[in-house]
Amino acid sequence: MNHTVVVIGGGYGGSLVAKELDSEADVTLIDPREAFVNAAASLRALTRPDWAHNAFFSFATLLRQGRVIRDRAVSVDPKGVTLASGERFEADCLVLATGSGYTYPAKPNHASTSIAQQLDDLRATHRELAGTDRVLILGAGPVGLELAGEIKDVWPDKYVVILDRADRLLPGFLPEVRDELRRQLDELGIDVRLGTGLTALPTVEAGRADRFAVTTDQGERIVADIWFRAFGVEINTGYLADGALSPLTEQKTVPVTERLNVQGYEHVYAIGDIAALPDPKMASYAMTHADVVVKNIKAQLAGDQPGAVHTPTPERRILLPLGTRAGIGQLPTPDGVAAATAETVYQRKGADLFTARFASRFGRA
């Protein structure tokens, strides 16, 4: 009888684990969505609706032998997972890969689980955005900055202002990277105001076009036609809150070992944003975790001792496009990290936002 592997969550890490183990075990992937969403492409999908389909990859083409169940996990214990439908799956190995939630449009609306629904949401928001002149973005992290860049790439004459209470752009990255980012933002005409928040959020719903005015905590009045929220990560571990598997940390993440096992269980793994690791909550780290888990599960299935370990590194990496041509980056080198040129950012991410990579994974190439 084949060994069974259940993967909960079909994001960057979970879909990779399921794909790599499909020929090795009886794999079940559980996710409420119809498709993997390449969140790195979501913001361009908003500004370029004719291109938006490139952000979605149907789970129907991911596995050749395994199966995908469209449902939500509501509880996990050492033996298996119980779903919202009441269905239960037990497994020899469990992989928790449910990631994190983020505000739309960086990630799809929670209630929209089909490709058609998600595309409809993006087209509707595009129509709202297209007719505006002044855009307010709250949050100057990578999401807010990328959104501003994508907007300016399509509508260079729109006024875009970004507010953030932090006093520095991208703290933790190289000074030359942050300086180049500021230079490019100025060149694009993006108004970034740091150390500045609002006394109250706009009364208009985010992503809806309607002229409004807000007041900053510096006493300045800002008028805009539409606004977007670009802050607020929520770790998706609610299904573990009952404690049937493991206590969560104060940050609602899952304690793991160096082999990415959930502490106390050699057959249960947690990867990506939900793992209690110092790694940034970024797709590339989730895929790095996935590689470790695939090696360890393959070893277990063969009756060997798992030996792959994950060692968090202090160096931070980033590829941050500002539209289709501009952008900044910081990448690992043998001596640490170094700034990446705008051309490197374009070639490695900005040109297609990783769509070719996932086309191969999902058999679309």
Secondary structure in CASP SS format (residue, H / E / C, confidence):
PFRMAT SS
TARGET T0000
AUTHOR 0000-0000-0000
METHOD secondary structure of the structure
MODEL  1
M C 1.00
N C 1.00
H C 1.00
T E 1.00
V E 1.00
V E 1.00
V E 1.00
I E 1.00
G C 1.00
G C 1.00
G C 1.00
Y H 1.00
G H 1.00
G H 1.00
S H 1.00
L H 1.00
V H 1.00
A H 1.00
K H 1.00
E H 1.00
L H 1.00
D C 1.00
S C 1.00
E C 1.00
A C 1.00
D E 1.00
V E 1.00
T E 1.00
L E 1.00
I E 1.00
D C 1.00
P C 1.00
R C 1.00
E C 1.00
A E 1.00
F E 1.00
V E 1.00
N C 1.00
A H 1.00
A H 1.00
A H 1.00
S H 1.00
L H 1.00
R H 1.00
A H 1.00
L H 1.00
T H 1.00
R C 1.00
P H 1.00
D H 1.00
W H 1.00
A H 1.00
H H 1.00
N H 1.00
A H 1.00
F E 1.00
F E 1.00
S E 1.00
F H 1.00
A H 1.00
T H 1.00
L C 1.00
L C 1.00
R C 1.00
Q C 1.00
G C 1.00
R E 1.00
V E 1.00
I E 1.00
R C 1.00
D C 1.00
R C 1.00
A E 1.00
V E 1.00
S E 1.00
V E 1.00
D E 1.00
P C 1.00
K C 1.00
G E 1.00
V E 1.00
T E 1.00
L E 1.00
A C 1.00
S C 1.00
G C 1.00
E C 1.00
R E 1.00
F E 1.00
E E 1.00
A C 1.00
D C 1.00
C E 1.00
L E 1.00
V E 1.00
L E 1.00
A C 1.00
T C 1.00
G C 1.00
S E 1.00
G E 1.00
Y C 1.00
T C 1.00
Y C 1.00
P C 1.00
A C 1.00
K C 1.00
P C 1.00
N C 1.00
H C 1.00
A C 1.00
S C 1.00
T C 1.00
S C 1.00
I H 1.00
A H 1.00
Q H 1.00
Q H 1.00
L H 1.00
D H 1.00
D H 1.00
L H 1.00
R H 1.00
A H 1.00
T H 1.00
H H 1.00
R H 1.00
E H 1.00
L H 1.00
A H 1.00
G C 1.00
T C 1.00
D C 1.00
R E 1.00
V E 1.00
L E 1.00
I E 1.00
L E 1.00
G C 1.00
A C 1.00
G C 1.00
P H 1.00
V H 1.00
G H 1.00
L H 1.00
E H 1.00
L H 1.00
A H 1.00
G H 1.00
E H 1.00
I H 1.00
K H 1.00
D H 1.00
V H 1.00
W C 1.00
P C 1.00
D C 1.00
K C 1.00
Y E 1.00
V E 1.00
V E 1.00
I E 1.00
L E 1.00
D E 1.00
R C 1.00
A C 1.00
D C 1.00
R C 1.00
L C 1.00
L C 1.00
P C 1.00
G C 1.00
F C 1.00
L C 1.00
P H 1.00
E H 1.00
V H 1.00
R H 1.00
D H 1.00
E H 1.00
L H 1.00
R H 1.00
R H 1.00
Q H 1.00
L H 1.00
D H 1.00
E H 1.00
L H 1.00
G C 1.00
I E 1.00
D E 1.00
V E 1.00
R E 1.00
L E 1.00
G C 1.00
T C 1.00
G C 1.00
L E 1.00
T C 1.00
A C 1.00
L C 1.00
P C 1.00
T C 1.00
V C 1.00
E C 1.00
A C 1.00
G C 1.00
R C 1.00
A C 1.00
D C 1.00
R C 1.00
F E 1.00
A E 1.00
V E 1.00
T E 1.00
T E 1.00
D C 1.00
Q C 1.00
G C 1.00
E C 1.00
R E 1.00
I E 1.00
V E 1.00
A E 1.00
D C 1.00
I E 1.00
W E 1.00
F E 1.00
R E 1.00
A C 1.00
F C 1.00
G C 1.00
V C 1.00
E E 1.00
I E 1.00
N C 1.00
T C 1.00
G H 1.00
Y H 1.00
L H 1.00
A C 1.00
D C 1.00
G C 1.00
A C 1.00
L C 1.00
S C 1.00
P C 1.00
L C 1.00
T C 1.00
E C 1.00
Q C 1.00
K C 1.00
T C 1.00
V E 1.00
P C 1.00
V E 1.00
T C 1.00
E C 1.00
R C 1.00
L C 1.00
N E 1.00
V E 1.00
Q C 1.00
G C 1.00
Y C 1.00
E C 1.00
H C 1.00
V E 1.00
Y E 1.00
A E 1.00
I C 1.00
G H 1.00
D H 1.00
I H 1.00
A E 1.00
A C 1.00
L C 1.00
P C 1.00
D C 1.00
P C 1.00
K C 1.00
M C 1.00
A H 1.00
S H 1.00
Y H 1.00
A H 1.00
M H 1.00
T H 1.00
H H 1.00
A H 1.00
D H 1.00
V H 1.00
V H 1.00
V H 1.00
K H 1.00
N H 1.00
I H 1.00
K H 1.00
A H 1.00
Q H 1.00
L H 1.00
A C 1.00
G C 1.00
D C 1.00
Q C 1.00
P C 1.00
G C 1.00
A C 1.00
V C 1.00
H C 1.00
T C 1.00
P C 1.00
T C 1.00
P C 1.00
E C 1.00
R C 1.00
R C 1.00
I E 1.00
L E 1.00
L E 1.00
P E 1.00
L E 1.00
G C 1.00
T C 1.00
R C 1.00
A E 1.00
G E 1.00
I E 1.00
G E 1.00
Q E 1.00
L E 1.00
P E 1.00
T E 1.00
P C 1.00
D C 1.00
G E 1.00
V E 1.00
A E 1.00
A E 1.00
A E 1.00
T C 1.00
A H 1.00
E H 1.00
T H 1.00
V H 1.00
Y H 1.00
Q H 1.00
R H 1.00
K H 1.00
G H 1.00
A C 1.00
D C 1.00
L C 1.00
F C 1.00
T H 1.00
A H 1.00
R H 1.00
F H 1.00
A H 1.00
S H 1.00
R H 1.00
F C 1.00
G C 1.00
R C 1.00
A C 1.00
END
